Amino acid sequence: MIENLEQYDKIVMLKDGSRVLIRPVRANDAEDLLKMFTTLSPETVYNRFFKLRRPFTIEEVEKMTSINFDEEFALVATPLQETELKIIGDARYYVEDKTGAEIAIVVQDKWQLKGLGTAMLQHLINIGREKGIREYYIYVLSDNAVMIHVAKKLGFKLKSQSYGISRFDLIL
Ligand SMILES: CC(C)(COP(=O)(O)OP(=O)(O)OC[C@H]1O[C@@H](n2cnc3c(N)ncnc32)[C@H](O)[C@@H]1OP(=O)(O)O)[C@@H](O)C(=O)NCCC(=O)NCCS
């Protein structure tokens, strides 16, 4: 059965008053997602991918936008006012086994610390619950104070720590 993905659309207001639509990614988002990735600071790339990587290609991003929503789910954030970037955040999970799914998130630098990351993760948690996922986990660099704060605020608990990477778990 083809799922109605629009049911997962959600408009949120950020701390600075701007309004953003959080919605499931679409295949035709590839170019806008690539634009966002190419504007990320090295620090943000490092915190998301744990390495300073070569530039993203359209092929890589197309794989991230053409997903089946069965074993993975991706939300993007798009500002409702006119801005340079159409996509300013990406939060996703990948189902790793029958019950658990790994989460990853990035918010474009100019849009960080306005409440968007928290809102995207909260929405992803609600979607995961609805879809029967029992456990989420996220790997975070141990010095990523902002992500650790957000994870704890959303109920994630520190599960393990090694080689500078912490794993936080949330039972849904
Ligand atoms: C981590 C990330 C997703 C958070 O999203 P965001 O939109 O910036 O975060 P929010 O604005 O929702 O929340 C930030 C919180 O950190 C707090 N904070 C800010 N600076 C902080 C610091 N130095 N130490 C601890 N907490 C801090 C803020 O006060 C806020 O908490 P509050 O809402 O309880 O006041 C975003 O910063 C990002 O994309 N970082 C790079 C990629 C990354 O780290 N991904 C995670 C691993 S996959």
The ligand as an SDF file (V2000), in Angstrom:
LIG
                    3D

 48 50  0  0  0  0  0  0  0  0999 V2000
   23.1280   19.1310   16.7240 C   0  0  0  0  0  0  0  0  0  0  0  0
   22.0820   19.8770   15.8940 C   0  0  0  0  0  0  0  0  0  0  0  0
   21.3160   18.8890   15.0160 C   0  0  0  0  0  0  0  0  0  0  0  0
   21.0950   20.5540   16.8620 C   0  0  0  0  0  0  0  0  0  0  0  0
   20.1510   21.2580   16.1290 O   0  0  0  0  0  0  0  0  0  0  0  0
   19.8620   22.7910   16.4930 P   0  0  0  0  0  0  0  0  0  0  0  0
   18.7240   23.2440   15.7090 O   0  0  0  0  0  0  0  0  0  0  0  0
   21.1470   23.5370   16.3710 O   0  0  0  0  0  0  0  0  0  0  0  0
   19.5010   22.6470   18.0540 O   0  0  0  0  0  0  0  0  0  0  0  0
   18.3230   23.3390   18.8880 P   0  0  0  0  0  0  0  0  0  0  0  0
   18.3190   24.7940   18.6130 O   0  0  0  0  0  0  0  0  0  0  0  0
   17.0710   22.5740   18.6960 O   0  0  0  0  0  0  0  0  0  0  0  0
   18.8130   23.0510   20.3630 O   0  0  0  0  0  0  0  0  0  0  0  0
   20.0870   23.4660   20.7770 C   0  0  0  0  0  0  0  0  0  0  0  0
   20.1670   23.3430   22.2790 C   0  0  0  0  0  0  0  0  0  0  0  0
   21.5330   23.3450   22.6880 O   0  0  0  0  0  0  0  0  0  0  0  0
   21.7010   24.3120   23.7110 C   0  0  0  0  0  0  0  0  0  0  0  0
   23.0670   24.7560   23.6360 N   0  0  0  0  0  0  0  0  0  0  0  0
   23.5930   25.7630   22.9070 C   0  0  0  0  0  0  0  0  0  0  0  0
   24.9250   25.8310   23.0940 N   0  0  0  0  0  0  0  0  0  0  0  0
   25.2390   24.8230   23.9480 C   0  0  0  0  0  0  0  0  0  0  0  0
   26.4600   24.3680   24.5230 C   0  0  0  0  0  0  0  0  0  0  0  0
   27.6270   24.9580   24.2490 N   0  0  0  0  0  0  0  0  0  0  0  0
   26.4060   23.3070   25.3560 N   0  0  0  0  0  0  0  0  0  0  0  0
   25.2540   22.6870   25.6400 C   0  0  0  0  0  0  0  0  0  0  0  0
   24.0460   23.0790   25.1190 N   0  0  0  0  0  0  0  0  0  0  0  0
   24.0600   24.1420   24.2880 C   0  0  0  0  0  0  0  0  0  0  0  0
   20.6680   25.3580   23.3980 C   0  0  0  0  0  0  0  0  0  0  0  0
   20.4080   26.1610   24.5380 O   0  0  0  0  0  0  0  0  0  0  0  0
   19.4890   24.4880   23.0050 C   0  0  0  0  0  0  0  0  0  0  0  0
   18.8480   23.9280   24.1040 O   0  0  0  0  0  0  0  0  0  0  0  0
   17.4500   24.4860   24.7080 P   0  0  0  0  0  0  0  0  0  0  0  0
   16.4750   24.5030   23.5760 O   0  0  0  0  0  0  0  0  0  0  0  0
   17.1300   23.4780   25.7750 O   0  0  0  0  0  0  0  0  0  0  0  0
   17.7550   25.8590   25.2220 O   0  0  0  0  0  0  0  0  0  0  0  0
   22.7520   20.9740   14.9960 C   0  0  0  0  0  0  0  0  0  0  0  0
   23.4310   21.8750   15.8090 O   0  0  0  0  0  0  0  0  0  0  0  0
   23.6760   20.3770   13.9430 C   0  0  0  0  0  0  0  0  0  0  0  0
   23.2680   20.1330   12.8210 O   0  0  0  0  0  0  0  0  0  0  0  0
   24.9500   20.1440   14.3040 N   0  0  0  0  0  0  0  0  0  0  0  0
   25.8990   19.5190   13.3500 C   0  0  0  0  0  0  0  0  0  0  0  0
   25.5430   18.0690   13.0200 C   0  0  0  0  0  0  0  0  0  0  0  0
   25.4350   17.2020   14.2570 C   0  0  0  0  0  0  0  0  0  0  0  0
   26.0400   17.4560   15.2860 O   0  0  0  0  0  0  0  0  0  0  0  0
   24.6270   16.1200   14.1580 N   0  0  0  0  0  0  0  0  0  0  0  0
   24.4630   15.1830   15.2690 C   0  0  0  0  0  0  0  0  0  0  0  0
   25.1330   13.8580   15.0310 C   0  0  0  0  0  0  0  0  0  0  0  0
   24.3690   12.9160   13.7360 S   0  0  0  0  0  0  0  0  0  0  0  0
  1  2  1  0
  2  3  1  0
  2  4  1  0
  2 36  1  0
  4  5  1  0
  5  6  1  0
  6  7  2  0
  6  8  1  0
  6  9  1  0
  9 10  1  0
 10 11  2  0
 10 12  1  0
 10 13  1  0
 13 14  1  0
 14 15  1  0
 15 16  1  0
 15 30  1  0
 16 17  1  0
 17 18  1  0
 17 28  1  0
 18 19  1  0
 18 27  1  0
 19 20  2  0
 20 21  1  0
 21 22  1  0
 21 27  2  0
 22 23  1  0
 22 24  2  0
 24 25  1  0
 25 26  2  0
 26 27  1  0
 28 29  1  0
 28 30  1  0
 30 31  1  0
 31 32  1  0
 32 33  2  0
 32 34  1  0
 32 35  1  0
 36 37  1  0
 36 38  1  0
 38 39  2  0
 38 40  1  0
 40 41  1  0
 41 42  1  0
 42 43  1  0
 43 44  2  0
 43 45  1  0
 45 46  1  0
 46 47  1  0
 47 48  1  0
M  END
$$$$
